[in-house]
Every structure is written in C-alpha cells, then in structure tokens.
Amino acid sequence: MPTTAKVISTLVKDHIIKNDVMVFAKSYCPYCSRVRSELKKNNIVFDAIDLDTREQNDGSEIQAYLLEITGQRTVPNVFANGHHVGGCDETLKALSNGTFKKLLEGPAGKFRPKPTEKPEAKAPVPDQQGAAM
C-alpha cells in the first residue's frame, strides 16, 4: 500500500523535531557509516532512519520528500537542532570546525519550530483606592 505524502511529511518532521540530531541514511552507504562513526566519536547522540531497511518500504518516498525540503537527494541527510547540515562532507566539516556544536547549542533551525510562548499574565489593575480589582 503506497504511503501518502502527508504521512511521509509528518514522519520526517516528527523525527527532526524530536531528535537533536537526525540522520537519514542507507545501511550499505559508506558515507552514512562515516557520519555515524564521527558523531559517535564526538559523543553526539543521534537517531537514524535507514531508508533501505524500513518495513514500510517507503524509503524512496522519504528520500523524495527530503529532496523537496532540503534540495538534497543523497544520503546521509543530516539535521542538527532543526538545521539542515547536509551530507557527509558538510557534516564532517561542521564537526571539525565547531559549527555542528554551535548549531546544537544555538537557536532552533527552520525545521524545528520554536516552542509556543505562554502569554504573560497581566497584573491586576488597582482601583482608585489601591486595591486590585
């Protein structure tokens, strides 16, 4: 049964939102293995989806959606704190020059919405005699 675009969109967005670092990969890809290894070496916790081993057989749909939102079709496709980092080369560069850490510590990126802010409670307005109404 084909997976709907809405289901794919929700799946991808949910994984990016719920994980500080999200890697979309393929199990046989040497570049994906390298990124996983470097993330582990840098003690960075991440989640990964191997597009080629999903029981739902929707890896090509996920990859097409990633292309739509990032402009990148290849794997690995890495996100840090809602920022699209890129593929293997971009991720390794960001790890080595400190950019990756800054992405994790800084404000969330466009793929990770900011938490909704609670409106400030208004202070009671005192009446003319100074008592709060």
N, C-alpha and C positions, 0 to 999 in steps of 0.2 A: 504494500500500500504506500503510495507516494506521500511524503511528508509535506505539509503545507508551508508556504513561505512564512506565515505568522508563527508557526511552531518553531521553525528554524531561527527566525529573528529573536524570539523570546529565549530560546535555548542559549544562543550566543551571548545576548545581552546579559542574561542572568549569570552566566559563568564569568563574564568580565566584571560585573558589579560585585559578585560575592567573593571574588578572589583578588588579593592584592596583585598577584602575578598570574596571568593566564597564558598558556601556551597551546596553540592549535598545531598539531603535528601529524606525522605519519610514523608508524612503528619502524619502518625499514629505512627511514631517511637519516643519512649520516649527519646532516646539518642540524636536524632536530636533536639527535643524540648529543651533539657537541653543545648545543644550547642548554639542554638538561644538565649535562655534566658541569658546565660553567656556573649555572645557577646554584647547583648543589655545592660546588667548591666555594662559592661566595656565601654559603649559608642562607640562601634565599628560598623561602618556602613558596612553592608554586603548585598550581593544578594544571593538568594537561588532558587534552582530548586527542586521542589518536583517531584521525578521521577514517583510516582504512580498516579499523577493527571494531567499529561500532555495530552492535547487534541490529540497530535500526536501519543500517545500510543507507545512511543519509549524509555520509562524508562529502560527497560531491556537492550536495545542496548547501552544506555548511561552508565549504570552500568557495562556492559561488557567492554566498552572502558576504563572506569576509572580503571578497574582491569588491563587492558593491560598496561596503562601508569604509574600506581602507585603501582601495586601489592596488592591493597586493593579492596575487593568486597563489603564490608559492608558500610552502611551509619550511620552517616554522613561522608562525604568525604570532607575535608576542605582544602582550599588553601588560603595562605596569601602572597600577593605580588609575586605570581608565584611560591611560595614554597609549596610543599605538606606537610601539617601539620599532617594529619592523620584523625583518627576517634574521637570519643567523649573523650576518656581518654587522648589521646595525645593533643587534643585541650585544654581541661581543665587544663592539666599540663602546657602547654605553656602559657596560660593566667595567671596562678597563679605564675609562676616563672619568668615572664618577657620576655620569649623567643618570644612570639607572637608579642609583641610590637617591639622587635628588628628585627623580620622578616619584619614587615611593614615599619620600618624606614631604613633598610639596603638595599643593592643592590638586584635587582630583581632576582628571582629564575629561574630555568631552564624552567619552564612552562610559563614564561613571558619574551619574548625576549627583549633585550636592544634596545632602540631607535637607529635608524641608525645615526651615527655621520656624520656631514657635513664635507667634506674635508676642510682643512684650505686653505684660499685664499693665493696664493703666492704673495709676494711683488714684484712689478715691478723691474726688474733688470736695474740699471742705466747704461747708456752708458759711454764711456770713459770720457765724459765731465761732468758727474754727473747728466744728465737729464734722467728721466725714459723713457724707450722705450715703 
